[in-house]
C-alpha cells in the first residue's frame, strides 16, 4: 500500500473502488482521482480527502492507473496518457469490451496492462471482478489488481479469451436477476398480493437462496430438490418453467450477451 494509485474517471464504479481502497487501508494521500467537473472533484475531496489531478498529472505521478471511463472515451483518454506513461507503470482497465491489446498498442511498449470486468454490486461491496493479464502483466500485477478490486467483493482470474463469456455471466448477470424479480413481483400481484409485499417476499427469497448457494457448498440441483416435494406446489411451477423453455431462453440470452461483447470488443458497435 505504499504505491500511488490514480482512478481516472471517478463515476459510480470508480468511486466504489476508491471507497473500497480507503476502507482496506490505503491512505488518501496515496490516491489520486481525475474528474470532468470541478464540483465533482470537490465532492470527492470532501468525502475521501483525495486530490484531484489532470489525466497527464495522474500518468506522471501514479504507480497504478485505473482506467474507469466509458468504453467510448477510452481512445481519447489513452491519447492523453500515452506521452506520460512509462513501462514501469501498471495500467488497469475497468472498461467493458476494451481489450488489453487495444491499450497496449497505444502506450509505451512493454507497459503491463490488466483487464478487469467488475459488475455493479461493487457498489455494495458484493461485486465480482473478473481479471485477465495482458501480454506484459505478471502475477505481481494481477495480485495488485486483486488487492484493489478485492476491497469491493470477490475476484476471479481468467484468460482474456474468456472475458466475453464472463461479461455475459457476471458483468450483465445482476440485470437478469432484477428482470426475474420484476416478473415474479408482477406474478405476485396477479395472485392477489400488494406490490410492496410481493416485492419483499421475493427479494428476501432471493437473498436467502443466494446465501445458501454461497455458504452451503451444495449443488443448485440438490438445493432445488430440497424444496421440491412430490406432487407439490414447487414441482408444478418447475414443470411450467420447463414447458415454457425458460432454461433454453436463459442459455440463448447468455450467448447473445457474449456475442455482443465480442462485437463491441472488435469495434463493431
BAVEXKE-606694 format. One record per residue: x, y, z of N, C-alpha, C, O in turn; residue in one letter. Coordinates in pm, whole numbers, plus 50000, padded with zeros to 5 digits. Each point is the difference from the previous one (the first is absolute). Layout:
! BAVEXKE-606694
XYZXYZXYZXYZA...
! end
This chain:
! BAVEXKE-606694
500824988050000499185012050000500865012650000499535010850038X501714987949920500875011649994500015006249861500645010349978X498664983649928499955005449866498905010549989499065000450079X501095008249821498985010049971499084994649892500464995249896X498245005850129499004995049906499155011749953499565008350080X500214992349791499135010349943498784993449937500124990649922X498715014350113498754995349939499595010449897499645011350035X500414985049840499685009249891498574997549953499694989749941X499455020050087498594998549970499284995250124499714988150014X500015021150077499474995950130498485001350002499445008450069X499914982849852498554998750006499634990650112500714999050099X498184993949886499534991250108500984988750027500344997350115X500124996049779500934988950019501345005250053500564994250093X499945016749849501265005650046499945004250146500944997650075X497975008649964499865004250140499894987950092500545000150111X498784989449844499904987850081501394994250025500294995650112X500565004349787501364995050017500785008950096500734995050086X499125017949898500675009650088499614997650145500854999350088X497864999649936499494997650135500524986850055500394999150116X499604990549799500474986950043501475000050037500404993650097X500425013549825501435000750031500255006950133500854995750078X498415015149949500195007250126499594991250118500684999850102X498224993049885499584990950107501014988850021500164995050111X500535001149780500984989350009501345004850055500894991850024X499275021449996501205005050063500875009149916501035004850047X498574997849830500765009549919499855013950059498925003950046X502185003649953499965013850050499465009249891500424998949884X498675010250149499535009549900501145007549931499885003849884X501234998450189501145007149942500644992249886500705005749917X499044981050078500574991549895499024997749885500284992149909X498595014650095498974998149899499745013149926499895010750060X500014988349809499695011449913498744996849921499704988449974X499575022049988498824998249916500015010249887500595010750011X498764985749880499765009749894498495000849977499304989950005X500225022049970498585002349978499825010049886500945007149963X497864993349983499715009849894499565013350056500165010449936X499274989350187499415012250056500695003850130500374991450079X499785021549942500635005150122499174996450123500554996350103X498125004949885499164997050116500114985350040499914996750119X500284994549783500174985850032501334997850072500084992150094X500965014849861501314999050066499915004650145500564993750090X498725017449932499855005150136499204990350087500304998250118X498694995749822499194990350073500844988150046499874995650115X500984999249797500844988550034501055003750104500344991950086X500175020349906500985004550099499365001250138500584996050100X498215009549903499295001450127499674986350059500124998050121X499474992849794499544986950047501164990750039499914992650097X501195007949825501074990350020501375006250030500924992950039X499225020149942501285006350025501034997749892501195001350025X498364995349853500924997049891500205012449912499155008949994X501994991349937500335011249913499534997249858500164988949949X499285021349987499604998949860501095006049912500505010950028X499864981849865501075004449910499524998449855498934994649975X501885010149932499714997749859500434985949962500744993550074X498795001949811500394986749953501514999249981500624989950034X499975020649912501455000149979500744999350132500994992850012X498555014750087500654999850132499874986350065500934995350065X497934998549917499814986550054501004990349938500614991950070X499565009049799500924991049930501445002250044500784990550006X499565021750026501385003250041500294995650143501124996150032X497885004450056500244998750143499544986950062500444996450110X498674996349824499454987950060500744987549953500444999249885X499704991250204500604987149966498994990949930500354992049914X498395009450126498914991949943498925009349949499545008950072X500074989249804498935007949939498804991049978500094989949930X498775013850128498764992649979499145007949903499545011050032X500244983549850499235006849897498544995850014499614989149957X499595019650103498604996850030499045008749919498915003350045X501535000349834499155008249913499094991249916500164987849998X498885018249934499134992649911500804995049880500955006649957X498684981949989500774994349888500205009749884501075000449939X497905007550030500115009349886500975011550027500405007049907X499984994950219500945010750035501444995050014500915007950024X499304979149961501314994350027501075004849901501115003250041X498554997449831500985004249900500545013850028501215002249994X497915007250035500425013750029500855000650127500995007350005X498624985050097500764999850124501414994749976500985005750050X499144983549875501324994249973500885009749923501225000350020X498185007549891500795010149927500605010350097501125004649980X498124998850125500505009450101501104993750085500975006750037X498874980549993500934993450090501304995949933501055000050063X498884996349810501134993649931501335007150017501004993350025X499085020049964501305006550013500604999350140501185002950018X498034993250081500445001050139500114986450070500574999250109X498904990249831500014986850064501284992549962500254997649882X500534998950217501214992349978499744985250030498994996550062X501914995049895499774985650009500054994650142499694988350023X500695020150074500004995550139498675002650070499844997050118X499205008549808498665002150054499164987349980500264992149909X498735006250176498994989749978498715006949959499515009050069X499944986849819498745005649950498914989550015500124989049947X498835014450126498864991150022498795006049931499615011350030X499794981249879498815004949931498754993450057499934987850013X499085020550021498714995050047498905003649901498835000950038X501555001149837499045003849895499544987649924500844992449950X497885005550040499454988149935500404999549853499915010049928X500524978250028500254997649859501335005049948500324997749883X500465009150200501295005349955501084989550028500214996150115X500464999349782501014989650016501325005950050500265011949987X500564979450070501325004550043500845004049880500815009250008X499014983949878500775003349879499695014149953500895007249955X497844996850054499605013549960500765010450081500435010249946X499724987350182500705009450088501514999449978500675010249989X499854977650004501454998249982500495006849873501085005949999X498144993449895500415005749871500135015250006500665005949914X498725000450185499975014650008500925005650108500085012150019X500604979050052500885004550107501454995849972500294993349900X500595010650189501414996449988500154984849991499344992850075X501505002249834500194985549989500344993650134500735005750081X498724982449941500244991950121499275005150124500244995050110X498865014849875499225004550115499064988850045499244994949918X500805001350209499094989550048498565005150010499745010650058X499354981749885498585003550001499204988350057500234988549962X498855014450126499094990050056498585004349969499635011650021X499584979349929498595002749966499114994450109500144988550041X498935019750006499084995950106498575002949958499705010949952X499424979250065498575002149975499274999050133499674989050043X500065022450023499214999850124498515000249966499625002949886X499554994150211498575002149981499485009850105500715003350095X498075001349886499525011150082499884997050150500045009650078X499834977949968499994998050145501305004050071500074999150123X500965005349804501155006050068499555012250081500675004050095X498205001849866499495011850071499584996750142499915008950085X499824978249942499624995750135500984989650053499654992050087X501585008049860501084991150043499674985249979500514991450072X498645005749830499664986149968500234997249852499314991849940X501675015150003500264998549857500784987449968500564993450088X499465003449783500904989949946500805006849890499435005349904X501874994650110500905006249903500854989249934500754993050066X499115005949803500714989849924501265006349942499945010249931X501224983750097501305006249974500794991949899500104987750011X500485019349889500824993549898501285007849978500015012350006X501084980549967501295006349977500195003149853499624992149913X500985019550059500445003149866501344993449970500494992050079X500095011449809501224993349953501185001950093500884991350007X499175019850065501175003350081499714999950150500865003650080X497944992449958499634999950142500454986950064499864989249942X500665011850179500484988450074499034996650113498995006750021X501354982750052499204996350115499965011050105498995001750069X502095005749943500045011250094499005010849960499335005850086X500564996849785499035010049952498564995250024499145007950040X500614979249936498674994750026499665000850148498875003150037X502114994150048499775000850145499675014350043499185002050089X501465007849848499705013950032498565003449963499315006950075X500244988249809498615002349959499034993150096498955005450033X501414982550010499144992750093499915007350135498945000150062X502165005849981499985007450127499035011749993499285002850095X500715004149791499145011749984498544995949988499145005150071X500584985649839498614996349974499444990650106498794998650015X502114994950060499544991550109499375007850114499314994350084X500925018949919499395008350102498515002349979499315005050089X500194991449792498575002349971499314987149954499005000449929X501544988150113499374987449966501034989249972501115000250054X498524990449863500874988849965500705002749866499555008349921X501544984550055500705000949873500244986149945500044990250075X500105008949793500264987249934500915002549882499725008549916X501384984050076500905001049886499534990849888499704988350025X500245016849853499694991949883500905004349885500485011450000X499764979949902500675004549879499155010549930498774999750009X501875009649922499225010649937499024994749896498995006349972X501304982149972499094993949902498654996550061499034997849927X500905001650207498754996750068499275012450052498964998850065X501585013049908499395012150053498605002549944499125004750072X500654992149802498665002349943498964991150066498885004450027X501504983050000499094991050072499765004950142498884999550050X502185005450015499855005150136499135012450003499225002050093X500905006449804499145011849990498534995949992499155006050065X500574983749854498624995349986499454994550130498835002350034X502004990450042499544993850123500015009550119499035000850075X502075006449941500205007950121499775014949979499285006350078X501314999349818499845014249975498545003949982499515009650059X499794982649857498575002549976499124992550098498805002650007X501774988250068499234991050085498995006450093498874995350008X501505015450064499015005950091498705004049930498934999050059X501165005549815498795004349928499034988549982498785002050004X501754985849977499104988649982499204997550127498814996949994X501825004650121499304997850127498985011150026498924997550053X501445014849910499025010950014498794997449912498865002350040X501404992849840498914996749906499114989150060498775000849992X501854989050068499244989150060499165004950117498844996250014X501755012450072499255005550113498835008449951498914999450057X501315008449837498925008049942498854991249954498835002950028X501504986349901498974991049949499274992950113498784998449995X501964997350108499374993050112499145009550083498984995850056X501425016849951499175009950070498675001649927498945000450064X501105000749805498765000949921499144987650023498775001150010X501864987349998499244987750025499355000450138498864995750016X501865009550083499435001150133498785009150003499034997150069X501025013849855498855009049990498834992949935498855001350044X501444991149850498954992349933499354990050095498814997149989X501994997750104499474990250095499285006550118499464993050086X500555020549918499215007050100500765006950110499395005350093X501954994849899500795006750102500235014749966500135003249882X499935005750215500425013849972501445000149947500794991350034X499535018649885501335000449937501125000050104500984992749985X498885015450119501075001150099500254986650069501154996250023X497774996750010500164987050065500624989849905500884992350040X498675007649836500564990849901501505002549983500804990749993X499565022049999501415003749984500834995250118501054994049981X498475008650141500764996050118500164984850008501074995150035X497884997649933500084985450004501044994749901500784991150033X499225014549848500904995149896501445003950027500924992049982X499295020350062501365004550027500634991750112501164996149990X498085001350116500564992050109500244985749956500984993850042X498145000849874500234986649946501284999649918500774990450007X499465020249915501215000749918501255000850087500994993249973X498965015250133501155001350089500284986850071501144995550008X497814998450043500184987350071500564989149909500894992550040X498585006849839500484989849905501465002549964500794990649990X499585022149990501385003349964500964996250113501074994449975X498565008650149500864996750113500134984850013501104995150028X497834997449952500084985550007500894994449889500774990750023X499135014949857500874995749892501465002650033500874991749973X499405020050086501385003850031500574992050117501164995749996X498045002550108500544994850126499844984950019500764994050076X498284999949856499754985850023500974991049924500284988950044X500225015949843500864991649916499234989549923500614991749932X498085008650076499174990249930499775004049854500005011949967X499814978249948499655002649860498595006049996499154996050079X500605013549829498665006149995498884989949976498885002050047X501414987249882498974989749979499584993950133498814998050024X502164999150063499684994150130499185009650085499054995950068X501335017149929499235009850077498585001349946499055001250077X500814998549791498655000949942499174987850037498825001150033X501824987149963499264987850032499534999950145498994993850032X501755013150055499605000550140498715007950020499314998250100X500375010449803498775007950008498864993249924498845003850014X501504986249906499054994349904499464986750050500634989649981X498215010750084499394987850051499124993749892499525007049911X500264979850096499194993049900498595005949990499325002150101X500265000549775498655005049971499685013050072498845003150027X502215004750006499805012350074499945012449912499924999149877X500115012450188499885012649929501245003249917499905004949888X501274992150168501245003749931500174992449870500365006049898X499394980950103500184992249878499005004249892500294999349881X498525005250162499035005149902500545012549932499845001849880X500795006950199500605012149943501194996749910500145005849893X500714984950150501184996149921499564994349866500625002749897X498314989250103499504994449875499625010949902500304999049881X499045011650169499625011049912501225007549947500035004149884X500974997850201501235006549954500654992049888500465005649901X499574981250114500584991649895499135000049875500515000549888X498174999150130499095000249885500165012749917499844999749878X500455011150188500145012849931501455002949957500325010949952X500544979350064501355001349947500875010250070500855006349937X498954995550194500775010150073501494996750000500835008949985X499514978450032501414996050002500665003249866501105005549995X498224990849896500545002749866500095014949973500945004649935X498075003150114500025014549981501195006350072500615009449948X499724985750171501145005350074501314997249927500875008749991X499274979249958501214996549925500135008949877501085005149971X497824996849957500025008549880500325014550036500725006849927X498754997850185500275013850044501475002050030500595010149960X500024980450110501415001150034500884999349876501015006949991X498614984749914500754999449874499915013349926500995004549942X497845001950060499825012949935500865010750067500605008349932X499464991450201500825009750073501484997949967500735009749980X499714977750016501394997249964500325004949860501055006149978X498054991349927500245004249862500065015249988500795005449923X498365001450154500035014649997501295005350060500565009849951X499924983850155501275004050059501134998449900500885008649991X499104980649934501024997949897499945010949893501025005249956X497764998250005499845010349896500525013450047500675007149925X499044996450200500475012650055501525000250010500645010249973X499934978450066501464999250014500705001249866501135004849994X498214990849899500615000749866499745013449932500465002449888X498805006550181499735013149945498755000849915499745010249936X499484979150063498755000049922498845004150089499074992250025X501005020350024498985004850093498705003249937499065004150068X
! end
